[in-house]
């Protein structure tokens, strides 16, 4: 999925790549849709658990924002590609509920941190939306037109610092 999106997921090539028979695939999944749905569920559960683990021991809300935003980029080169596949794939009906729950959870985590920094409920929600949108926008730019991203912006650490500084000003 990270390499070619949902359209690249086909039973026969996937089974071949994994070194298993198509029958083995069907032993585990009723069909391709079941695989996509299981992948979406796994993605959602993994993101939720990783975010909770990252912030569990971070009492300072500003530092929690830094940890959450930096964590959204992940440590792997394909960070965000699976999410992009779930959001834009033609099977979005199979993944839409998971995407909505992930987005809702992400906004809740971010909003909570902004509220703890003294922002009103509506302002915290607005800032959380801006932070999430900035992440999505930078991800898209980095993967579709990397030359358009200036080196400072392309640096995750600089981006996170700049975004956090902007969004935490009163």
Rosetta blueprint (number, residue, H / E / L):
1 X L
2 X L
3 X L
4 X L
5 X L
6 X H
7 X H
8 X H
9 X L
10 X L
11 X H
12 X H
13 X H
14 X H
15 X H
16 X H
17 X H
18 X H
19 X L
20 X L
21 X L
22 X H
23 X H
24 X H
25 X H
26 X H
27 X H
28 X H
29 X L
30 X L
31 X L
32 X H
33 X H
34 X H
35 X H
36 X H
37 X H
38 X H
39 X H
40 X H
41 X H
42 X H
43 X H
44 X H
45 X H
46 X H
47 X H
48 X H
49 X H
50 X H
51 X H
52 X H
53 X H
54 X H
55 X H
56 X L
57 X L
58 X L
59 X L
60 X L
61 X H
62 X H
63 X H
64 X H
65 X H
66 X H
67 X H
68 X H
69 X H
70 X H
71 X H
72 X H
73 X H
74 X L
75 X L
76 X L
77 X L
78 X L
79 X L
80 X L
81 X H
82 X H
83 X H
84 X H
85 X H
86 X H
87 X H
88 X H
89 X L
90 X L
91 X L
92 X H
93 X H
94 X H
95 X H
96 X H
97 X H
98 X H
99 X H
100 X H
101 X H
102 X H
103 X H
104 X H
105 X H
106 X H
107 X H
108 X H
109 X H
110 X H
111 X H
112 X H
113 X H
114 X H
115 X H
116 X H
117 X L
118 X L
119 X L
120 X L
121 X H
122 X H
123 X H
124 X H
125 X H
126 X H
127 X H
128 X H
129 X H
130 X H
131 X H
132 X H
133 X H
134 X H
135 X H
136 X H
137 X H
138 X H
139 X H
140 X H
141 X H
142 X H
143 X H
144 X H
145 X L
146 X H
147 X H
148 X H
149 X L
150 X L
151 X H
152 X H
153 X H
154 X H
155 X L
156 X H
157 X H
158 X H
159 X H
160 X H
161 X H
162 X H
163 X H
164 X H
165 X H
166 X H
167 X H
168 X L
169 X L
170 X L
